[in-house]
Amino acid sequence: MTIECVIQINSEVPKVFAVFTDLKNAQKNIKSITKIKILTKPDFQVGTKWYETRIMFGKEAIEEMWVSKLSKNKSYQVSAVSHGIDYTTTFNFLPKYKGTEVTMIFTGKPVGWGAKLMSPTFWFFKNQNKRC
């Protein structure tokens, strides 16, 4: 399953990138996040890991996440593994229209037999995931 969203933000790329990569204030900036616990170095770099607690479909979920790729002010990738699925979210930042175009690409790839068996049901939740 892949979900892609594009938004335009009326601010410069470095400022937008700084907000998106500010783990310490993530719960202030993203309403579904209720808690962040940073497990490694506090600055945002490849290998930085954290536990993220958020509300998904009305229930609290805690996931371990990490930065798997980073190109400052251009893009970054966050990875997680949960319930037999490899999750990857890539954020790309482009200067556009006196602001920043942010593209988010979320991919969930089943790796376990149980997750592969259930993967057709993920398509039913695509719109709900997109809103999150």
Secondary structure by P-SEA (a helix, b strand, c coil): cbbbbbbbbcccaaaaaaaaacccccccccccccbbbbcccccccccbbbbbbbbcccbbbbbbbbbcccccccbbbbbbbcccbbbbbbbbbbbcccbbbbbbbbbbbbccaaaaaaccccccaaaaaaac
